[in-house]
Amino acid sequence: MKRLNNTLYVTTPDTYLSLDGETIVVKKDAHVSTRLPLHNLENIVCFNYQGVSPALMGACVDRNIGLTFLDANGRFQARVGGRTRGNVLLRKKQYRISEDRELRAAIATSFIQGKVYNCRKVLERALRDHTLLIDVEVVRNASAALKEALTSISRCSSVEALLAVEGNAASVYFGVFDQLILHQKDDFRFEERSRRPPRNNMNALLSFLYTLLTNEAVSALETVGLDPYVGFLHTDRPGRPSLALDLIEELRPIFADRMALSLVNRKQITAKGFTSKESGGVVMDADTRKAVIGAWQERKKEEILHPFLKERIPFGLIPHVQATLLARHLRGDLDAYPPFFWN
């Protein structure tokens, strides 16, 4: 269980929440483990599968406290909100900004700044930790190019200009990504990013991890009352969670890319778990997907210092914190959206 600002995250699955006067009672194995005052809370996010009492649900509605249910893997299940929660006003603001070229570009700039900064951090970590195993000059040149891209991003005034800089930066980053594969290089060789379908083992792994991260972002945005399907960087398209795709831009390098490299370099997965189809695409088998999901869940438990909150939180809460910060910016509580800069 973790309280951040005015949001309570219940991350222990086998817990039950009930109400005692003005106090939330958290029970585990029929024993009371924690009591928390209900006042000053704005949201309760439950990853547990035992649920909450009807009395607590009613109290949340009466006090305009958002109550959101996710499954143990972080997939959105349902949300309970009071009559004046303000989600309608928040979404109307989101929709207005999405139609304003200047305003949406300002938010999109933050997403891309976070992405390029974190991509560069991945390369810098490799230069620090694996000097003898990589081509230092090649990786260092790529890092320098990403640093220049950050300067270019700050000068962009439109989404189109941002996408051009982002595309070049992604080409530089993925151009040296193979350098970061230290073991099983023949089986997981990476030449370029390919999707729909992924055409080699590493691309299949990355695509699967990006899907997991997108699901996390959708849940986080639903939790704070934003529409995951209306974005600022990605254009609207039926069935595409554009805002979730916006949000994961800054998180993909540290969540998905580093995990893919770790799984391969530590030999937690092997080429035996991948199959090439007649279409040219590559898919993972069930055992490999299970291993990846297991590693993903373990990674979410690790703690990291959030650069904006200056507080240690589990990795798994980062999408939820960023979604909350985005909602606060749209409401006018923050002058700008603070991207997640990995340190």
C-alpha positions as CSV (number, residue, x, y, z in Angstrom):
1,M,0.0,0.0,0.0
2,K,1.3,3.4,-0.9
3,R,0.0,7.0,-0.5
4,L,1.2,9.6,-2.9
5,N,-0.2,13.1,-2.5
6,N,-3.9,12.6,-2.2
7,T,-4.1,9.2,-3.8
8,L,-4.0,5.8,-2.0
9,Y,-2.7,2.9,-4.0
10,V,-3.6,-0.6,-2.6
11,T,-1.1,-2.9,-4.3
12,T,-1.4,-5.9,-2.0
13,P,-3.8,-8.3,-3.8
14,D,-5.2,-10.3,-0.9
15,T,-6.6,-7.3,1.0
16,Y,-10.1,-6.1,1.7
17,L,-11.1,-2.5,2.4
18,S,-14.0,-1.4,4.6
19,L,-15.2,1.6,6.5
20,D,-15.3,2.4,10.2
21,G,-16.7,5.8,10.8
22,E,-14.3,8.2,8.9
23,T,-11.6,5.6,8.7
24,I,-10.6,3.2,6.0
25,V,-9.8,-0.3,7.4
26,V,-7.4,-2.5,5.5
27,K,-7.8,-6.2,6.3
28,K,-5.5,-9.0,5.2
29,D,-6.3,-12.6,6.1
30,A,-9.3,-11.3,8.2
31,H,-6.9,-9.3,10.4
32,V,-6.7,-5.5,10.4
33,S,-3.3,-4.4,9.0
34,T,-3.8,-0.7,8.6
35,R,-6.2,2.1,9.4
36,L,-6.2,5.4,7.4
37,P,-8.4,8.6,7.7
38,L,-10.7,9.0,4.8
39,H,-10.5,12.8,4.7
40,N,-8.1,14.5,2.3
41,L,-8.1,11.6,-0.1
42,E,-9.1,12.3,-3.7
43,N,-8.6,8.8,-5.2
44,I,-8.2,5.2,-4.1
45,V,-6.7,2.8,-6.7
46,C,-7.1,-0.9,-5.9
47,F,-5.0,-3.6,-7.4
48,N,-6.6,-6.1,-5.0
49,Y,-9.0,-8.8,-6.0
50,Q,-11.0,-9.0,-2.7
51,G,-12.5,-5.6,-3.2
52,V,-14.1,-3.0,-0.9
53,S,-17.2,-2.9,1.2
54,P,-20.4,-1.2,-0.1
55,A,-20.2,1.2,2.8
56,L,-16.8,2.4,1.7
57,M,-18.0,2.7,-1.9
58,G,-20.9,4.8,-0.7
59,A,-18.7,7.0,1.4
60,C,-16.4,7.6,-1.6
61,V,-19.3,8.6,-3.8
62,D,-20.6,11.0,-1.1
63,R,-17.2,12.6,-0.6
64,N,-16.3,12.7,-4.3
65,I,-13.4,10.3,-3.8
66,G,-12.6,8.4,-7.0
67,L,-12.5,4.6,-6.5
68,T,-10.8,2.6,-9.3
69,F,-10.4,-1.1,-9.6
70,L,-7.5,-2.7,-11.5
71,D,-6.6,-6.4,-11.7
72,A,-3.3,-7.7,-10.2
73,N,-1.6,-7.1,-13.6
74,G,-2.7,-3.4,-13.7
75,R,-5.5,-3.8,-16.3
76,F,-8.4,-1.5,-15.8
77,Q,-11.6,-3.1,-14.5
78,A,-14.0,-0.3,-13.3
79,R,-14.2,3.1,-11.7
80,V,-16.7,4.5,-9.2
81,G,-17.0,8.3,-9.0
82,G,-19.2,10.8,-7.3
83,R,-21.7,13.0,-9.0
84,T,-19.3,16.1,-9.1
85,R,-16.0,14.4,-9.6
86,G,-15.2,16.8,-12.4
87,N,-14.1,14.1,-14.9
88,V,-16.5,15.7,-17.5
89,L,-14.8,19.0,-17.2
90,L,-11.4,17.4,-17.3
91,R,-12.2,15.5,-20.4
92,K,-13.7,18.6,-22.1
93,K,-10.4,20.4,-21.4
94,Q,-8.5,17.4,-22.8
95,Y,-10.6,17.5,-26.0
96,R,-10.2,21.2,-26.4
97,I,-6.4,21.0,-26.1
98,S,-6.3,18.1,-28.5
99,E,-7.9,20.4,-31.2
100,D,-5.6,23.3,-30.5
101,R,-2.3,23.0,-32.5
102,E,-0.3,25.3,-30.2
103,L,-1.5,23.9,-26.9
104,R,-1.2,20.2,-27.9
105,A,2.3,20.8,-29.2
106,A,3.4,22.2,-25.8
107,I,2.3,19.0,-24.0
108,A,3.6,16.8,-26.8
109,T,7.0,18.5,-26.4
110,S,7.2,17.2,-22.8
111,F,6.5,13.6,-23.9
112,I,9.3,13.7,-26.5
113,Q,11.8,15.5,-24.2
114,G,11.3,12.7,-21.7
115,K,11.6,10.0,-24.4
116,V,14.9,11.3,-26.0
117,Y,16.4,12.1,-22.5
118,N,15.7,8.6,-21.3
119,C,16.9,7.0,-24.5
120,R,20.2,8.9,-24.0
121,K,20.3,7.7,-20.4
122,V,20.1,4.1,-21.6
123,L,23.1,4.7,-23.8
124,E,25.0,6.5,-21.1
125,R,24.4,3.6,-18.7
126,A,25.9,1.3,-21.3
127,L,28.9,3.5,-21.7
128,R,29.4,3.6,-17.9
129,D,28.8,-0.1,-17.2
130,H,30.0,-2.0,-20.3
131,T,32.9,-0.1,-21.7
132,L,34.8,-3.3,-22.7
133,L,31.9,-4.9,-24.4
134,I,30.6,-2.2,-26.7
135,D,31.9,0.1,-29.4
136,V,32.4,3.1,-27.2
137,E,32.9,5.6,-30.0
138,V,29.8,4.6,-31.9
139,V,27.6,4.7,-28.7
140,R,29.1,7.9,-27.6
141,N,28.4,9.6,-30.9
142,A,24.8,8.4,-30.7
143,S,24.5,9.9,-27.3
144,A,25.9,13.2,-28.5
145,A,23.3,13.2,-31.3
146,L,20.5,12.6,-28.9
147,K,21.8,15.5,-26.8
148,E,21.6,17.8,-29.8
149,A,18.1,16.4,-30.5
150,L,17.0,17.6,-27.0
151,T,18.0,21.2,-28.0
152,S,16.1,20.9,-31.3
153,I,13.0,19.7,-29.4
154,S,12.9,22.8,-27.3
155,R,12.7,24.9,-30.5
156,C,9.8,23.0,-32.1
157,S,6.5,24.8,-32.3
158,S,4.3,22.2,-33.9
159,V,3.6,18.5,-33.5
160,E,4.8,17.9,-37.1
161,A,8.2,19.4,-36.3
162,L,8.4,17.3,-33.1
163,L,7.7,14.1,-35.0
164,A,10.4,14.9,-37.4
165,V,13.0,15.4,-34.6
166,E,11.7,12.3,-32.7
167,G,11.9,10.2,-35.9
168,N,15.6,11.1,-36.4
169,A,16.4,10.6,-32.7
170,A,14.7,7.1,-32.7
171,S,16.7,6.2,-35.8
172,V,19.9,7.2,-34.0
173,Y,19.0,5.3,-30.8
174,F,17.9,2.1,-32.5
175,G,20.8,2.4,-34.8
176,V,23.1,1.5,-31.9
177,F,20.7,-0.7,-30.0
178,D,22.4,-3.8,-31.2
179,Q,25.5,-2.6,-29.3
180,L,23.7,-3.1,-26.0
181,I,23.0,-6.7,-26.7
182,L,25.9,-8.3,-24.9
183,H,25.0,-12.0,-25.0
184,Q,23.0,-14.2,-27.5
185,K,23.8,-11.7,-30.2
186,D,23.3,-14.0,-33.1
187,D,19.8,-15.0,-31.8
188,F,18.7,-11.5,-30.9
189,R,20.5,-9.4,-33.4
190,F,18.9,-6.0,-33.9
191,E,19.2,-4.0,-37.1
192,E,16.1,-1.8,-37.1
193,R,12.7,-1.5,-35.4
194,S,10.0,-3.5,-37.2
195,R,6.4,-3.8,-36.2
196,R,3.1,-5.3,-37.5
197,P,4.7,-7.9,-37.7
198,P,8.0,-7.9,-35.7
199,R,10.5,-9.6,-38.0
200,N,13.0,-10.9,-35.5
201,N,13.3,-12.1,-31.9
202,M,14.2,-8.8,-30.3
203,N,11.5,-6.8,-32.1
204,A,9.0,-9.4,-31.0
205,L,10.1,-9.0,-27.4
206,L,10.0,-5.2,-27.6
207,S,6.5,-5.2,-29.2
208,F,5.2,-7.4,-26.4
209,L,6.7,-5.2,-23.7
210,Y,5.3,-2.1,-25.4
211,T,1.9,-3.7,-25.3
212,L,2.2,-4.4,-21.6
213,L,3.2,-0.8,-21.0
214,T,0.4,0.5,-23.1
215,N,-2.1,-1.4,-21.1
216,E,-0.6,0.1,-17.9
217,A,-0.9,3.6,-19.3
218,V,-4.6,3.0,-20.4
219,S,-5.4,1.9,-16.8
220,A,-3.6,4.9,-15.3
221,L,-5.4,7.4,-17.6
222,E,-8.8,5.8,-16.9
223,T,-8.0,6.0,-13.2
224,V,-7.5,9.8,-13.2
225,G,-10.5,10.4,-15.5
226,L,-8.7,11.1,-18.8
227,D,-9.8,9.6,-22.1
228,P,-7.0,7.2,-23.2
229,Y,-8.1,7.5,-26.8
230,V,-7.6,11.2,-27.4
231,G,-4.0,12.2,-27.5
232,F,-1.8,15.3,-28.1
233,L,1.1,13.7,-30.0
234,H,-0.5,10.8,-31.6
235,T,-3.5,11.6,-33.8
236,D,-6.9,10.1,-33.2
237,R,-7.7,6.9,-34.8
238,P,-10.6,4.5,-34.1
239,G,-9.5,1.9,-31.6
240,R,-6.1,3.4,-30.9
241,P,-5.4,4.6,-27.3
242,S,-3.6,7.7,-28.6
243,L,-3.1,9.4,-25.2
244,A,-1.7,6.1,-23.7
245,L,0.7,6.0,-26.6
246,D,1.7,9.6,-25.8
247,L,2.3,8.7,-22.2
248,I,4.5,5.7,-22.8
249,E,6.9,7.5,-25.1
250,E,8.9,8.7,-22.2
251,L,8.6,5.4,-20.3
252,R,9.5,2.9,-23.1
253,P,13.3,3.3,-22.8
254,I,13.3,2.6,-19.0
255,F,10.4,0.2,-18.8
256,A,10.5,-1.9,-22.0
257,D,13.9,-1.4,-23.7
258,R,16.0,-2.0,-20.6
259,M,13.9,-5.0,-19.6
260,A,14.3,-6.5,-23.1
261,L,18.1,-6.1,-22.8
262,S,18.2,-7.5,-19.3
263,L,16.1,-10.6,-20.2
264,V,18.4,-11.3,-23.2
265,N,21.7,-10.4,-21.6
266,R,20.9,-12.5,-18.4
267,K,19.7,-15.3,-20.6
268,Q,16.3,-15.4,-18.9
269,I,14.8,-16.1,-22.3
270,T,16.4,-17.8,-25.3
271,A,15.7,-18.1,-29.0
272,K,13.9,-21.4,-28.4
273,G,10.9,-19.4,-27.2
274,F,10.4,-17.6,-30.6
275,T,8.9,-18.9,-33.8
276,S,9.0,-17.4,-37.3
277,K,5.8,-17.5,-39.2
278,E,5.2,-17.8,-43.0
279,S,4.2,-14.2,-43.1
280,G,7.7,-13.2,-41.9
281,G,6.6,-12.2,-38.4
282,V,8.0,-13.7,-35.2
283,V,6.0,-14.7,-32.2
284,M,6.8,-15.8,-28.7
285,D,5.5,-19.1,-27.2
286,A,3.4,-19.3,-24.0
287,D,6.3,-20.2,-21.7
288,T,8.3,-17.2,-22.9
289,R,5.4,-14.8,-22.5
290,K,4.9,-16.1,-19.0
291,A,8.6,-15.6,-18.2
292,V,8.5,-12.0,-19.5
293,I,5.3,-11.2,-17.6
294,G,6.9,-12.6,-14.4
295,A,9.9,-10.4,-14.9
296,W,7.7,-7.5,-15.7
297,Q,5.7,-7.9,-12.4
298,E,8.9,-8.2,-10.4
299,R,10.3,-5.1,-12.0
300,K,7.2,-3.2,-11.0
301,K,7.9,-3.9,-7.3
302,E,11.4,-2.2,-7.5
303,E,11.5,1.3,-6.1
304,I,12.9,4.4,-7.7
305,L,13.1,8.0,-6.7
306,H,10.6,10.0,-8.7
307,P,12.4,13.1,-10.1
308,F,9.4,15.4,-9.7
309,L,7.8,14.2,-6.4
310,K,11.2,13.6,-4.8
311,E,9.8,10.4,-3.2
312,R,10.6,6.8,-3.6
313,I,7.8,4.8,-5.3
314,P,7.5,1.4,-7.0
315,F,8.2,1.3,-10.7
316,G,4.7,0.0,-11.3
317,L,3.2,3.3,-10.1
318,I,5.2,5.5,-12.4
319,P,2.5,5.5,-15.2
320,H,-0.1,6.3,-12.6
321,V,1.9,9.2,-11.1
322,Q,2.6,10.6,-14.6
323,A,-1.1,10.3,-15.5
324,T,-2.0,12.2,-12.3
325,L,0.6,14.9,-13.1
326,L,-0.9,15.2,-16.6
327,A,-4.4,15.6,-15.2
328,R,-3.2,18.2,-12.7
329,H,-1.6,20.2,-15.6
330,L,-4.9,20.1,-17.6
331,R,-6.8,21.3,-14.5
332,G,-4.4,24.2,-14.2
333,D,-2.7,23.0,-11.0
334,L,0.7,22.7,-12.8
335,D,2.1,25.2,-15.3
336,A,3.5,22.4,-17.5
337,Y,3.4,18.6,-17.6
338,P,6.7,17.3,-16.0
339,P,8.0,14.3,-17.9
340,F,9.7,11.4,-16.1
341,F,13.4,12.0,-16.4
342,W,15.3,8.8,-15.4
343,N,18.4,9.3,-13.3
